[in-house]
Amino acid sequence: MVLLKFFHISVCLLVCTAKETNQEAEALLRWKSTLIGTNLLSSWSITNSTCSWFGVTCDAAGHVTELQLHNAGLHGTLHAFYSAALQNLTLLDLYNNNLVGVVPANISMLSSLSILDLSYNNLAGAIPYQLSKLPMIVELDLGNNHLTNPEYAKFSPMSTLKLLSLANNDLNGTFPQFILNCSSPSMRSLDLSGNSFSGPLPDSLSEMVPRLRYLNLSSNGFSGSIPCSLSRLQKLKWLYLNSNNLTGGIPKELGMITGLRMLSLYNNSLGGSIPASLGKLQLLQRLNIGNTDLISSLPPELGNLTSLEHMLLEGNHLFGSLPPSYGRLRNLQYFDIGNNKINGSIPQDISANWTKMKGFDVSNNWLTGSIPPQISKWKELVFLALYNNNFFGSIPVEMGSMRNLQLLSLYKNHITGTIPSDIGNATSLKFLDISFNHLEGELPAAIALLVNLVVLDLSSNKFTGTIPNLDSRKLAVLKVAENSSFLAEPLSAFCQLKHLRLLGLSNNKLIGQLPGCLWNLKDLQSLDLSSNAFSGEVSTSTYYSTSLRLLQLSNNKFTGYFPAVMKNFKNLVILDLGNNEFSGAIPPWIGERKRLLRILGLRSNMFSGSIPWQLSQLPHLQLLDLAENNLVGTIPQSFAFSPSMRQPDMMQPVLTINIRSTTFGYFYNGSMDIVWKGREHTFRGRDAFVTGIDLSSNSLSGEIPSELTNLRGIQFLNMSRNHLFGGIPKDIGNLKLLESFDLSWNKLSGAIPSSISNLLFLSSLNLSNNLLSGEIPTGNQLRTLDDPSIYSNNLGLCGSLLNISCKNGTDGGTEQHEQLETIWMYYSVIAGTVFGLWLWFGYEGDAYLEVQKAVQVLNVSVDLTYSVSRFKTSMPCIGMRFLLCRTFISE
């Protein structure tokens, strides 16, 4: 009977268990039916045992205890997840899926749950306070969602919790009160980073979570000082307080947390000095206190941090020299002290002992001395940034042996000598920038061996000779590019750099022709050969780069017509051909094919013909420089419809090339030389969004189109030294952003429009040498333009600035101008009479006396005689006035 009874109980238990497991399976399948992208859940089928399903773990009784579906590509919600059948579930891991909606409060009814990980999804809404009622919860990770503040007042103590992460959500307010309201002796990890918490850091944190090992409060808005009480967290290993608004310096007490492995305080406004006590952190592996406004020398005690692997001190106000004691940091892999005021040389102990170094950045300091050749022993070095210092001497030949080096930046130093040909052995190089030094000699053909180069900038040195060609005898290992269409000419070494995106050779003394094979570099985005002595015509190509965005060939000796190869470069943003010897017409196809073009610089060439109206079709054109050519005809009215010049809010940096690898990036902004406010100026970086038109020093004629006053985003306008006539457009005051305005040396007449006083940003103005008349407008910004020469040699102008009164009010100038035109007619008669007398009496005759008599006969008034006298001393001898002017000069 006992055995029979036991048998019945066993059968009953089996039936009940089977029923429960079937209910668990049904609950999970019901949730699965609401999801999208369940390819990894194909095993979830009633035909398979639940315990064999993907991501499911069961206990000995067959109950589902763990559900691990991280990175499963699930799309959907958690609305249908809860079921009373899942009461045995202890672990729910849905990390890194695409779950949306809210976190259901009924998850708190899974009473056995100890680990809940919903991080890296797209969940939103308030965090349900009911989660605090999970009696067995040990780890709660809701990070990297879009969750908002819970009802903190309803939170219950979570005494069992060891890990809490609310990182990277939309939480705000002061430090969460529920953490402070209950002591959590079990808490090991607390992560509130990446939210919008503000206010002070709680001084009582060390009492509430005394066994904390990991504390991350970074990327919030916490303010005030760092509590000294954090030193009582003696179990702490990782401390992240970076990217807040913390002030008050680095507490010296942090040096008492002897077990600390990571100290990250960067991007705060701490100020003060680096505490020497940090040198006691013998186990510290990473120290990041960059960009914290520190004003300090480098404590030699930091040389005791022999476990240190990362030492990041960049962007402070550090001064003094590098302590030789840092040579003891033999485990150091990354050292960044860029953007400080460190001086002296690199100590020999550092260059000899840091053999594990992978990244070394001392850029933007005051370091001097030569580059230590011992650096070549850093065989694992990936990037070396020494730029913008005062290093001198030559580039160590030994650098060619650094086979892992990917970035070498030496620009803006005082490096001399030549580029060692051994550099060709550093075949991992991707970024080589040695611009702005004093290097000389010819460029080595060995550069062709650096086949992984992405950026090559050799600009602003003293390099001579031609762009090197391949020497098959010296570079036998190099495989010449297949299908080259330039086998008839020597193949340029640079044309082998197939990954090249930026090539800068500007401001050197290079000569010869431009290698046509450069157009084969498909990835090339920026090519700057300006300010050299290149000559000849620009070669064409069957193959051409489709990526080129910046092309600068200015200040060379190129000849021929406008390069036809440029018709293919549809992605150009900057095109500068200025200061060469190009000739012929400007092709209309520029406006038809260059839809992304923002800057077009053709100044100081010999282009002729009219300005193509198609240029106005360039939707992004913001700078047009056609000055100092032989252009004729009228100014196209269609210029008034250039979109980027009409809209002031459309201005933006013209060109940014951001080139990144896995470990570092190279950021380049385009630049442009233009005549700005009467002087040549280089606009680069974020300043390069200047907008304007320069048509000066051509032979343009006709009137200034009144429609140009619609260009309300324009900042400078120069149409000087042409043959323009008519009046200044009356609505010129519409150009609200205009800073520089030059119409000098034309034949403009009439009054200066009063609206010119509306140009509130105007700081450079030149209307001299025209036929303008009437009273000079005053008021607003014009009051600061008090140089009389900007209005000089306009016979009819009057006003206090010229010390000429306007007797007849504002209309007097017009009447005076009409009188002057009459006088000029009389003077033409006089000039003819004088010329006849000169021929009759001979060259020595007193022609001036005859003119005086004629003037007396005409009874010219004193005021007008003064004007003629002023004209005599300052006006040039041009046009119909030549004869009279010449007569006065001969006197």
BARO-11026 format. One record per residue (C-alpha): residue in three letters; x, y, z. Coordinates in steps of 0.1 Angstrom, whole numbers, plus 5000, padded with zeros to 4 digits. Layout:
ALAXYZ/...
END
This chain:
MET500050005000/VAL502850245008/LEU504550174975/LEU501250224957/LYS500650554975/PHE504150674966/PHE503650574930/HIS500450784928/ILE502251084944/SER505051054919/VAL502751034889/CYS500851334903/LEU504051534906/LEU505151444871/VAL501751544857/CYS501851874876/THR505351944865/ALA504551864829/LYS501552094831/GLU503652374846/THR506352334819/ASN503752344792/GLN502452664807/GLU505952814806/ALA506352714770/GLU502952864761/ALA503853194779/LEU507153224760/LEU505553134727/ARG502853394733/TRP505553664738/LYS507453534708/SER504353584686/THR504453964694/LEU508154004682/ILE509754074649/GLY513053934638/THR512953604657/ASN515253404634/LEU517353294664/LEU514153174681/SER513452914654/SER513952634679/TRP511052784700/SER508452534689/ILE505952314708/THR507552014690/ASN510752074708/SER511452044745/THR511352384762/CYS514752324778/SER516352284743/TRP515152624731/PHE517752884722/GLY518653094752/VAL516652884776/THR518052724807/CYS516052484830/ASP516552334864/ALA516551964872/ALA512751974873/GLY512452114838/HIS511352464849/VAL512652764830/THR515152944852/GLU517253154828/LEU516453334796/GLN519553474779/LEU518653644747/HIS521353914744/ASN522254024709/ALA519353824695/GLY518054094671/LEU514654104687/HIS512154374678/GLY509054434698/THR507754514733/LEU507654344768/HIS503954394772/ALA503154024767/PHE506153894785/TYR504953844821/SER503153524830/ALA502553364864/ALA503953054849/LEU507453204849/GLN507853214887/ASN510953004886/LEU512853254864/THR515953384881/LEU517753554852/LEU516353764823/ASP518953894799/LEU517654094769/TYR520754304765/ASN521354474731/ASN518154414712/ASN515654664698/LEU512854644724/VAL510554944726/GLY507755064748/VAL507755084786/VAL509154844812/PRO506054664825/ALA505554694862/ASN504354334864/ILE507954214859/SER508254294896/MET505953984901/LEU508653754890/SER509653694926/SER512553464919/LEU514253704896/SER517853794907/ILE519353934875/LEU517454164852/ASP519354314822/LEU517354524798/SER520254744788/TYR520954874752/ASN517454874739/ASN515055154731/LEU512755134761/ALA511155454772/GLY508855594799/ALA509355614837/ILE511255344855/PRO508555144874/TYR509155184912/GLN507654834916/LEU511054694904/SER512354784939/LYS510054524953/LEU511854234937/PRO512854044968/MET515853854953/ILE517154104929/VAL521054124928/GLU521754284895/LEU519554554878/ASP520754694845/LEU518454934827/GLY521255134810/ASN521355274775/ASN517655324770/HIS515455634770/LEU513955594805/THR512855884827/ASN512555954864/PRO510755704886/GLU508655794916/TYR511555794939/ALA509355834970/LYS507755494963/PHE511055314960/SER511655044986/PRO515054965000/MET516954714978/SER519254565004/THR520154264982/LEU521254474952/LYS524954434942/LEU524854604908/LEU522654904897/SER523055064863/LEU520855344850/ALA523455474827/ASN522655674795/ASN519055734800/ASP516956054803/LEU517156094841/ASN517556424858/GLY517356604891/THR519756564920/PHE521556244931/PRO518755974934/GLN517355984969/PHE516455614970/ILE520155524970/LEU520755764999/ASN517755655019/CYS518855305025/SER522155155034/SER523254905007/PRO526154715022/SER525954464993/MET526254724966/ARG529454664945/SER528754854913/LEU526855184908/ASP526555344873/LEU524555664868/SER526655804839/GLY525255964808/ASN522256134823/SER521356484833/PHE521756464871/SER522856784887/GLY523756934921/PRO526456824945/LEU527856474950/PRO526556334983/ASP529156335011/SER527356035026/LEU527855804997/SER530755625014/GLU528455535043/MET525555415022/VAL527555194999/PRO530755125018/ARG531854814998/LEU531554984964/ARG534154874939/TYR532855054907/LEU531455404908/ASN530555584875/LEU528955924877/SER530456064845/SER528756264818/ASN526156444840/GLY525856794854/PHE527056734889/SER528657044904/GLY530657144935/SER533756984948/ILE534756614949/PRO533856484984/CYS536956405004/SER534856125020/LEU535255914989/SER538655825003/ARG536755605028/LEU535655374999/GLN538655155005/LYS537254874982/LEU536955114952/LYS538855014921/TRP537255214894/LEU536255584898/TYR534655784869/LEU533656144876/ASN534656284842/SER532556524821/ASN530656704849/ASN530857064862/LEU533056974892/THR535357234907/GLY537557284938/GLY540657084927/ILE541656724930/PRO541356614967/LYS544756484980/GLU542756234999/LEU542156034967/GLY545655914971/MET544455715001/ILE542255474980/THR545155234976/GLY543354974956/LEU542355224928/ARG542955094893/MET541155364873/LEU540855744881/SER538955944855/LEU538356314862/TYR538756464827/ASN536456734813/ASN535756924845/SER536857264857/LEU538657144888/GLY541657384887/GLY544457364912/SER547457144911/ILE548156774907/PRO548456624942/ALA551656454948/SER549656204969/LEU548456044937/GLY551855884935/LYS550855644963/LEU548355464941/GLN550655184933/LEU548054974916/LEU546755254894/GLN546555154857/ARG544755454842/LEU545055814851/ASN542956054831/ILE542856414843/GLY542956594810/ASN540956914803/THR540456994840/ASP542057344841/LEU544957234862/ILE547657484868/SER550657274879/SER553957134873/LEU554356764869/PRO554856594903/PRO557956364902/GLU556056134926/LEU553856014897/GLY556955824886/ASN556055584914/LEU552955464895/THR554855164881/SER551554984872/LEU550355274851/GLU549455204815/HIS547555524805/MET548555874816/LEU546356134800/LEU547056494811/GLU546156694779/GLY544457024777/ASN545557184810/HIS547857464820/LEU550757244830/PHE554257394829/GLY557757294836/SER559657004822/LEU559056624820/PRO560456464852/PRO563156214846/SER561555994873/TYR558755914847/GLY561355694831/ARG560355434858/LEU556855394842/ARG557955104821/ASN554454964816/LEU553155294802/GLN551355244768/TYR549655574762/PHE550955914772/ASP549156234763/ILE550256574776/GLY549256774745/ASN547957134747/ASN549957244778/LYS553057454784/ILE555657194790/ASN559157294781/GLY562657144780/SER563556824761/ILE562356464763/PRO564456304791/GLN566656024780/ASP565255794807/ILE561855824791/SER562955764755/ALA565055464766/ASN562555294789/TRP559055344775/THR559455044752/LYS555754944755/MET554555274743/LYS551755264717/GLY550555624717/PHE552755924725/ASP551256284722/VAL553156584734/SER551756824708/ASN551057194713/ASN553757254740/TRP557057434742/LEU559257134740/THR562657174724/GLY565756964716/SER566156704689/ILE563856404684/PRO565456124704/PRO566555844681/GLN565855604710/ILE562155644702/SER562855394674/LYS563055124701/TRP559355174708/LYS558454884685/GLU554754884694/LEU554255254688/VAL551155324667/PHE550955704668/LEU553655974675/ALA552356334678/LEU555156594683/TYR553556874663/ASN553557244673/ASN556657244695/ASN560157374691/PHE561957054681/PHE564957104659/GLY567456894641/SER566756624616/ILE564256344613/PRO566056034629/VAL566855784602/GLU565955514627/MET562255594624/GLY562155384593/SER562455074615/MET559155154633/ARG557054894614/ASN553854944635/LEU553855324633/GLN550655454617/LEU550655824625/LEU553756054625/SER552956424629/LEU555856674632/TYR554256984618/LYS555057334631/ASN558557264645/HIS561957364633/ILE563057034617/THR565757074592/GLY567656844568/THR565956614543/ILE563456334545/PRO565456014551/SER564855764524/ASP564555494552/ILE561155644559/GLY559955414531/ASN560455114555/ALA557655234579/THR555155074557/SER552255084582/LEU552155464581/LYS548755604573/PHE549255964584/LEU552456154577/ASP552456524584/ILE555756714585/SER554457044572/PHE555557384584/ASN559157304591/HIS562457384574/LEU563057064555/GLU564757094521/GLY566156894493/GLU564256674469/LEU561356444479/PRO562556084482/ALA560955834457/ALA560855594487/ILE557555764497/ALA556055534471/LEU556655244494/LEU554255384520/VAL551255224502/ASN548955254532/LEU549155634534/VAL545855814538/VAL547256164546/LEU550556304533/ASP551256664541/LEU554656814532/SER553557174528/SER555357484539/ASN558957364538/LYS561757424513/PHE561557124491/THR562957164456/GLY562956964424/THR560156784408/ILE557656534422/PRO559756214423/ASN559255944397/LEU559655574403/ASP563155434401/SER562655074392/ARG566254994401/LYS565855114437/LEU562155024442/ALA562154674426/VAL559754544452/LEU557054784443/LYS554354664420/VAL553454924395/ALA549754994392/GLU548054794365/ASN546054944337/SER547955274340/SER547155504311/PHE550355704317/LEU553055454307/ALA554255704281/GLU555355944309/PRO557455864340/LEU555155734367/SER555055964397/ALA555855804431/PHE552755954446/CYS550555784421/GLN551255454439/LEU549555574471/LYS546155424462/HIS544555494496/LEU545555864497/ARG542856104506/LEU544856414513/LEU548056534495/GLY549556864506/LEU552657004488/SER551857374490/ASN554357644499/ASN557557474487/LYS559857534457/LEU558757234436/ILE558957264398/GLY557957074367/GLN554656954354/LEU551656824373/PRO551656434370/GLY548556334352/CYS548456004370/LEU547356194402/TRP543856194387/ASN543855814390/LEU543755834429/LYS540155734433/ASP539955814470/LEU541756154469/GLN539656424485/SER542156714489/LEU545056804466/ASP546857124474/LEU549857214452/SER549557594457/SER552557834460/ASN555157634442/ALA556657684407/PHE554757414388/SER554357494351/GLY552957384319/GLU549357274311/VAL547357064335/SER547256714321/THR544056544313/SER543156184321/THR540955904310/TYR540655794346/TYR539856054372/SER539056084409/THR535456094417/SER536156194453/LEU538056514449/ARG536556794470/LEU539457044473/LEU541757134444/GLN544257424450/LEU546757494422/SER547057874429/ASN550358064429/ASN552157854403/LYS552957904366/PHE550357684350/THR549457784314/GLY546857694289/TYR543057704288/PHE540857624318/PRO541757254325/ALA539257034308/VAL539956744332/MET538156934359/LYS534856884341/ASN534856534357/PHE535256644393/LYS531656664403/ASN532256664440/LEU534456974441/VAL533857214470/ILE536857434466/LEU538557514433/ASP541457764434/LEU543457834402/GLY544358184411/ASN547758354403/ASN548658144373/GLU548858204336/PHE545658044325/SER543958214295/GLY540858184273/ALA537258194284/ILE535858064317/PRO533757764306/PRO530057764313/TRP530057404323/ILE531457504357/GLY527957624366/GLU526357314351/ARG528457034366/LYS529957164399/ARG526757154420/LEU528657124453/LEU531157404446/ARG531357674473/ILE534557854465/LEU535757944430/GLY539058134428/LEU540358234394/ARG542058564403/SER545258694387/ASN545158494354/MET544558604319/PHE540958474315/SER539058674289/GLY535558704275/SER532458754295/ILE531458614329/PRO529258304323/TRP525858354337/GLN525757984344/LEU527958044375/SER524758174392/GLN523357814389/LEU525857694416/PRO523457644445/HIS526157654472/LEU528557914458/GLN529658144486/LEU532958294473/LEU533558404437/ASP536958554430/LEU537558654394/ALA539658964401/GLU542659074380/ASN541758904347/ASN540759044312/LEU537058984316/VAL534659214296/GLY530959264293/THR528459334320/ILE527859174354/PRO525258904350/GLN521958994367/SER521458634375/PHE524158654402/ALA521358794423/PHE519758454425/SER522658264441/PRO520958084469/SER523858064494/MET524558434490/ARG520858534494/GLN520358344527/PRO522658454556/ASP521658154577/MET523057914550/MET526658004558/GLN528657714571/PRO532257584570/VAL533057524534/LEU534957204537/THR535756954564/ILE537656634557/ASN537456404587/ILE539556094582/ARG539455834609/SER541055504617/THR540355274646/THR542655454670/PHE542955814658/GLY541556064634/TYR542856354611/PHE540656654609/TYR541256904580/ASN539457224572/GLY539757384538/SER541357724534/MET541358014509/ASP543458324502/ILE541458624493/VAL541759004493/TRP539759094524/LYS539359464533/GLY542159564510/ARG544659304523/GLU545358944514/HIS544058714541/THR543958344545/PHE540558204557/ARG540857854571/GLY538957634594/ARG535657754607/ASP536458104594/ALA536357974559/PHE532558044555/VAL533258414544/THR530858494516/GLY531558744488/ILE532258844452/ASP535458994438/LEU535359114402/SER537959394406/SER540659484380/ASN538959364349/SER537359554320/LEU533659504329/SER531259774318/GLY527559864322/GLU525659944353/ILE525659754386/PRO522659534385/SER520159654412/GLU519259294418/LEU522559234435/THR521059404466/ASN519159074471/LEU522458904482/ARG521658954519/GLY524158694530/ILE527158854513/GLN530058984535/PHE532359154509/LEU531759294474/ASN534659434453/MET533959564418/SER536759824417/ARG538959914387/ASN536459844360/HIS534460064336/LEU531160054354/PHE528860354351/GLY525460464363/GLY524560494400/ILE525060284431/PRO521960074436/LYS519660274460/ASP518859954480/ILE522459884488/GLY521559904525/ASN519759564521/LEU523159394523/LYS522959384561/LEU526059164566/LEU528359354543/GLU531759424559/SER533859524529/PHE532659734500/ASP534859864471/LEU533560044440/SER536660264435/TRP538160354401/ASN534960334380/LYS532760594363/LEU529860574388/SER527760894391/GLY524961034411/ALA524461044448/ILE525560794474/PRO522360624485/SER521360714520/SER520560344527/ILE524360274529/SER524160394565/ASN522160074572/LEU525259864567/LEU525959814604/PHE528859574600/LEU530659784573/SER534359834583/SER536059884549/LEU534660124523/ASN536160274491/LEU534160484467/SER537060694455/ASN537860794419/ASN534360804405/LEU531961084394/LEU529761074425/SER528061384438/GLY525861514465/GLU526161504503/ILE527961204519/PRO525561004541/THR526260994578/GLY525060794608/ASN525460444623/GLN528560264611/LEU529560534587/ARG530660744616/THR533560514622/LEU534760544586/ASP536460884590/ASP539160854564/PRO538461124537/SER540460924511/ILE537560664507/TYR535560934490/SER538461124472/ASN538461224436/ASN534661254433/LEU534261624422/GLY530661654432/LEU530761514467/CYS530461734497/GLY530161704535/SER531961764567/LEU534361474562/LEU535761654531/ASN535462004546/ILE533162094518/SER529862244527/CYS526662144509/LYS525062484505/ASN522062374487/GLY521062084509/THR520861734496/ASP519961844461/GLY522862084458/GLY525261804448/THR523061714418/GLU522862074406/GLN526662104412/HIS527261794392/GLU525161924363/GLN527162254365/LEU530362064364/GLU529261874333/THR528662214317/ILE532062334328/TRP533662024313/MET532062104280/TYR533462464282/TYR536862334292/SER536762104262/VAL536362414240/ILE539162584260/ALA541362284256/GLY540862294219/THR541762664219/VAL544762604241/PHE545862324219/GLY545562544188/LEU547562824206/TRP550162574216/LEU550662464180/TRP550662824169/PHE553062974196/GLY555062654201/TYR555762434231/GLU557262724250/GLY554162934248/ASP552463034280/ALA549362824274/TYR548262844310/LEU547863224307/GLU545663174278/VAL543562934298/GLN543263194326/LYS542063444302/ALA539463204288/VAL538263124323/GLN537963494331/VAL535863544299/LEU533563254310/ASN533263424344/VAL533663094363/SER532763134401/VAL535363104428/ASP533862784442/LEU534062604409/THR537562734403/TYR538462574436/SER536962244425/VAL538962264393/SER542062344413/ARG541462044436/PHE540961834405/LYS544261964392/THR546261834422/SER544561504428/MET542461374399/PRO544161144374/CYS544461234338/ILE541861004322/GLY539161024295/MET537861354281/ARG539661554309/PHE543161454295/LEU543761774275/LEU542862014303/CYS544761814329/ARG547761804307/THR547662174302/PHE547662234340/ILE550461974345/SER552662144319/GLU552162474339/
END
